[in-house]
Amino acid sequence: MSLEPRPTQTRIKHEILQEYLKSWGYIITGGLRSIYSRVTPSSRKLTTRFVYVDCFAYKGAYAPENGIEVFGSPIIGIDSLDRLAHHFVEQNGVFPDTYAILVEEDKENYRFLLNLLNNKYPSRVRETTDLSSLQSGEIAIINDDYTHWIDQISDFTGQQYTWTFYLLDPYGPKGLQLDVVGRIISQEHADVIINLMYQDLHKKTGSAAKAQPYQGHTPHLEYWDRLYGSQGWRQISDRYYTGQIDKEQMEADLVDLYRKVLMEYDASVAVKRIPLKFEDRDRTMFYLFLTTHDGTGALKMNEILDGAKIKEYDYRQEARTLRTLQPTLFDLDPHEDPLRPQPGDHDIDEVARLIHATFAGKTVTFREVLAALADRPFYEDQVKKAMTRLKKSNTCHYDKLSHREQIRFT
């Protein structure tokens, strides 16, 4: 079975996934450190569980790049779990339980993935849907539509002291119905990345706006209905095709609507959207949506994204150079390129003013402050500096910036 080359967008997506999984584990480990420090080693139990769930696992590999093997999201997730386990031991002196659940519906992709896993992780792979029988470190692999097993997966990841990362990365909207996705994002200790294929959605808007949709499009339109939980997206399409809004506004409204329906499903979840563009066009190909109950993770994503935007720009420039055979594009030092994105540098006073304008007269937790800023481009340390300035100016009052700390804004 041949391996396809990895597109630039997938390359960036994998780097975002890898960096976020690293941060996700470190954030959780840091939060648990104080708990483990208060108990004696003899009384510590292996109750902490980390789970990686890949609902559209595919083959697990791509064509080599410069002679180097290229692995997909299943391998990235499993290797991240292994690194997290060792980090957890270093920080807390005890091993956590780790599990990976990989689901792939296509039979050929599944067979390739199974062979890859058995070669890379011998004795750890099990073809099973009996998740309760898994031992720590094992990898469950399932050849089916993940929605058929969502009850079993949710029961397994919803157990006490379990932190889970879900990846929902399909080719299109099928499998992302809101009632299933909503159950996943509502788990208190679940972080989720959802790939919204905007390219496909954009193509379907024209058909959705017609009194008689294109032949064969009807089931696909219904997939999008189920993803949004309603036909609200069709109404946005109608506004564009009747000249009420332009193409850019339609894109913004469609993306905003999806963020809104996710937040309506679970008001406590923080949602961040991440656009990724075509390799050769300045248009959005898809949006990644990160959902988390920990605003720290959402703001950490901003640092990862700033780095990813720079890499995306460099990779796209590289791809254009290879196509046009114009090496002069690299004659310019990348750091001197005026079009190259730069890391976020936000005015702390501006951040402080935004926070105060959002919460003036209210008493909220610091967790709620972070969640409200999830879709902003700020870093966590910038938010903390802004909070310190607000405190010094007596426009907010708190003792320390822990997640559950009550903060009173004047």
Secondary structure as GFF3:
##gff-version 3
##sequence-region A 1 410
A	DSSP	alpha_helix	8	37	.	.	.	ID=ss1
A	DSSP	three_ten_helix	41	43	.	.	.	ID=ss2
A	DSSP	beta_strand	49	54	.	.	.	ID=ss3
A	DSSP	beta_strand	61	65	.	.	.	ID=ss4
A	DSSP	beta_strand	68	71	.	.	.	ID=ss5
A	DSSP	alpha_helix	73	92	.	.	.	ID=ss6
A	DSSP	beta_strand	97	103	.	.	.	ID=ss7
A	DSSP	alpha_helix	107	120	.	.	.	ID=ss8
A	DSSP	beta_strand	125	127	.	.	.	ID=ss9
A	DSSP	three_ten_helix	131	133	.	.	.	ID=ss10
A	DSSP	beta_strand	139	142	.	.	.	ID=ss11
A	DSSP	three_ten_helix	146	149	.	.	.	ID=ss12
A	DSSP	alpha_helix	150	157	.	.	.	ID=ss13
A	DSSP	beta_strand	162	168	.	.	.	ID=ss14
A	DSSP	alpha_helix	178	185	.	.	.	ID=ss15
A	DSSP	beta_strand	190	196	.	.	.	ID=ss16
A	DSSP	alpha_helix	198	208	.	.	.	ID=ss17
A	DSSP	alpha_helix	218	228	.	.	.	ID=ss18
A	DSSP	alpha_helix	232	241	.	.	.	ID=ss19
A	DSSP	alpha_helix	247	265	.	.	.	ID=ss20
A	DSSP	beta_strand	270	277	.	.	.	ID=ss21
A	DSSP	beta_strand	284	292	.	.	.	ID=ss22
A	DSSP	alpha_helix	295	324	.	.	.	ID=ss23
A	DSSP	three_ten_helix	327	330	.	.	.	ID=ss24
A	DSSP	three_ten_helix	334	336	.	.	.	ID=ss25
A	DSSP	alpha_helix	348	359	.	.	.	ID=ss26
A	DSSP	beta_strand	363	365	.	.	.	ID=ss27
A	DSSP	alpha_helix	366	372	.	.	.	ID=ss28
A	DSSP	alpha_helix	380	392	.	.	.	ID=ss29
A	DSSP	beta_strand	396	397	.	.	.	ID=ss30
A	DSSP	beta_strand	406	409	.	.	.	ID=ss31
###
